[in-house]
């Protein structure tokens, strides 16, 4: 790409060379179908490489600086990455689909369950999508944050996120009704409860042929009537029976961080 700078080295971080470099490039190439343009793939590559470096923060500027130490990059990578994550037209759902194909599908885990839970991303500013002062259940208090809804596969083989979506509070949507279509797609502009988002994610996964053995989650989900009834209608009743299936497990409490 035009306007590149040479890598300077990354103190304290083992270099990605040889087999590790081949694995990294193989990982990046798995996402090629997600990005329609070569510049998008190059910026995705730089973004991931920067994430792998040791940095105090994981904002775009820090990621760009870290990537610039170890690889050839654009002269103004921070600006390019900001455009990539905020305005470049790529589909986050296709990206998560590629993650599932690369990381989850090759690693079957017969003893795994699906876990539905919140993901909390603390923020200092107010510019990110969905950010406001809201209750973070895993932290037990109100903070300035984004909240995401996650469906993950958890079992002996480990934790793998399968699908995720930001929860957008109705008050935030009202305040940002004129948001750029690229930052907030039209199908995300309607208010939805976290339970409804979780059921939608499960529907998307099942439409691809994925089927959970058992579903559990935080009490906000499993203990809620709307979510539990919706889940029962999808997977929770055996054919010809009106009794709830054992495939819906009791709620769990995730460890606080």
N, C-alpha and C positions, 0 to 999 in steps of 0.2 A: 504494500500500500504506500501511497505517497507520504512523504514527511515522516520518516521513521527515526527512532533513536536507538542506540545500541544498549543492550542490557548491561547493568553495572554490577550484578551479583546481589545475592540476598543473604546478609550476615545472619548466621544462626539457623538457617533453613537448609536442609540437605537438598542438593540440586536434583532436579528431575532429569535423569539421563538414562540411556540404555533401555532396559526393560520397563522402568518406570515411565520413561518418556513415551514408549510405544503404547503402554496402557493408557496414558493420558490422552494421546492422540486417538486411540480407539474409542475412548469414552466420548470425546468431542464429536467424532464422526458419527456416532450413534444418533446424534441430534440433527444431522444434516437435513432430514426430511421436514423438520420443523421450520427451517429458515429458507425463504425463497431466494434470498440474495447472498452473494458471497461475502459482502461486507458485514452482514448480520452474523454469519457463522464465525468470521474472524473476531468480531467484538464479543461474541459469546465465549469463544476460546480465551480471549484476554480476560474476560470477567471471571471465568472459572479459575484460570491460573492465578489471578490476584486473590481470589478467595482462599486458595490453598496456602498462601503465604501468611506468615505470622504478622498480624497487624493489631494495634490496640483497638481500632474501630473497623467496622465493615461497611462504611459508607462508600459511595462511588469514588470519591477523591482518594481515599486510602487504598481501595482496590486497584485503581488505575496506577497509583504510585508503586504499589507492590508488583504489579504485572510488569511495569516498565523496568524494574530492576533485573528481571530474569528472561525477558523475551523482547523481540523486535516489536515495537508498537507505533501507533500513530503519534504524531507530534503533540496533539491535544487529545489524549486518550480519555481524560476525565469528561470532557464535553461530549465526546463520541459515545461513551458508555452511558452518560446521562440521557442522551437521545435514545439510545438502544433500549434502556429499561422503561422510559417514559412515553416515547412516541413512535418508536419503530413498530411496524405492523406485523406482529407474530402472535400466535395463539397459545396462551398459557396452558390450556387444556391439552393441546397437542404435545406441549413440552412435558407435562406430567405423564402423558401416555408413553412418551419415549423413555422416561425414567422407569416406568413399570416394565417396559419391554427389556430394558438394559439390566436393571438391578433386581427386579422381583421375579419375573417369569423364569429366568434360569436357575432360581434358587427355591425349589418347592419346599414347603414347610407344612407337612400334614397336620401337625399339632397346633397350628396357628389359629388365632381368632382375629376378628376385625374389632378394632377399638375406635370409638368415636370420641373425640376430645377437642377442647379448645387449644389454640396456640396463641400466646400473648407476645406481642412485639412492642416493647416500651419505646417511646419516642419523646424527643425534646421539643420538636417543632410541631406545626399544625398543617404542613403542606402535603403529607402523604395521604393517599386514598384511605378513607375510613377512620382517620385518626381523630380521636376526641377523648375527653376524660370519661372513662367508663369503668365498670366493674370488671376486674380481672379475677375470675373465680380461683384460678390456680395460685394467685398471690393473696387472695382474701381481702382485697381493698380496691378502691377506685384509683386509677392512675391514667396518665395520658398515654394512650397506646392504640395499636391496631389489634383486633381480635380475629383470628381465623378459625374456621371449622375444619377439622382434619379427620380423615378416615385412614387408619393405619393397619397394617398386618403385623401382629406381634406374636412371636412364638419362640421355640428353641433356637431358630436361626437368627433371631434378632428383631429389631424394629425397622419396618419399611413403610414410609408414607405412601399411600396409594392415591389419594386425592385430597385436594384442599381448596378452600374458597374463602375470601375475606367476608366477614360479617360487616355489613354497612348499616349502622343505626339509622332509623327513619329520620331522626333530627339532622344527622349529617347529610343524608340525601336531600332533604329540603334546602339546606344551606348551600348545596353544591348542584342544584338542578341544572345549571348552565355549564357544567364541566365538559371539557373537551371529550368528544366521542372516543378518541384514541386512548385517553386516560381512564374513561369509564364507559365501557360498551353499553349499548342500549338495553341488552338483556340482563344487565346487572343493576339497572336503575330502579327497579321495583322493590319496595321494602320486603324483606323475608326474614322470618325467625331463624334462629340457628338450627332448630329442629327441622324446618323445611329445607334448609340448605343441606343438612346432613342426609336427609332422605333423597334429595336430588343427586348428591354425590354417589350414594349407594346405587341409585338407578343407573347412573352413567357407567359405573363399574360393572353392574350386572348386564348391561347392554353389550359389553365387550366380551361377555362369557365368563366373567369372574363370579364366583359364588362363595359366600362365606360359610364355614362350618358353624361357627357361633359368633354372635355379635354382642359386644359389651361396650361400656363407655362410662363417662362421668355421669353422675346422678342427674345433672341438668338435662341430659338426653334420655338415658334409660329410664329415669324416674318420671319423665314427663309423659302425660297421656297422649298428646298428639304424636310424638315421636314413636312411642311404644306401639300405639295402634297402627301407625303407618308402617312400621317395621314388621309387625305381625301380619299385615295384609300382604307384604312382599315375601317374607321368608318364614314367618313365625307360626304358621299353622300347618299341620300335616294334612294331606288330602283326606277328605271325608270326616275330619275331626274338628270340633269347636274348641278344643283345649289348646292353650298357648304351648308352643313348642319349646323344648329345652335349648333350642338354638339361640334363644334370647337370654343372655346371662344376667345375673345381678349386676348393679352398677359397681364401679370401682372408684377408688380415690387415687389420683395420680400424685406422685411425690412433688412437693413444692420445691422450687429452686430459688 
